[in-house]
C-alpha cells in the first residue's frame, strides 16, 4: 500500500467510494449518487485551491481510501482554516487506513501553513470521532438535527485540530 497524490485518473474509484457512503451511511449528508462527470468539477476545485487529494492505493492500483480538504468558509479571514474529509472503501475499513490518511492530511495542512483543521462528523460515527480524538482533535460543538436521512434527524459534530502554523499569519 502506498499513499499518493490522486488526480482525475482516480475519478471513477473516488466516485464509487463516495456513492457507497451516500447510499449506505451518514458520512455524507447527500441522497443521490454522484456521476463520474461531477468529479471533473471536484478535481478542478481541488486543483485551483491547491488542496491535496491523498489516496491509499494498493500495489494493483486499487484505491482503498482517500482524504482531502478544502475551503471551510469562503470569507478571507478563514484563509487559515480548512475542512477535511476521509473516506475508506467499505471492504478496507478497520485496517488503519483512516489513521494513515488523517496523518497525511495533518502533515499536508501544516506544510501549507493552515492553522485549523475541521472535521464535520455525524454524531453517530463513533469510529471517526475516536480516530480524530486520537490525533488530538477536540469537539468544537454540534448542530442538532441539521440533516435528515434514512428517516431520522442527524446531528453534526465539529472537531478541530489547532496547528502551530503559520509562523507569521497576516491579515488580508
Secondary structure, 3 states (H helix, E strand, C coil): CEEEECCHHHHHHHHHHHHHHHHHCCCCCCCCCCCCCHHHHHHHHHHHCCCCEEEEECCCCCEEEEEEEEECCCCHHHCCEEEEEEEECHHHCCCCHHHHHHHHHHHHHHHCCCCEEEEEEECCCHHHHHHHHHCCCEEEEEEEEEEEECCEEEEEEEEEEECCCCCCCCCC
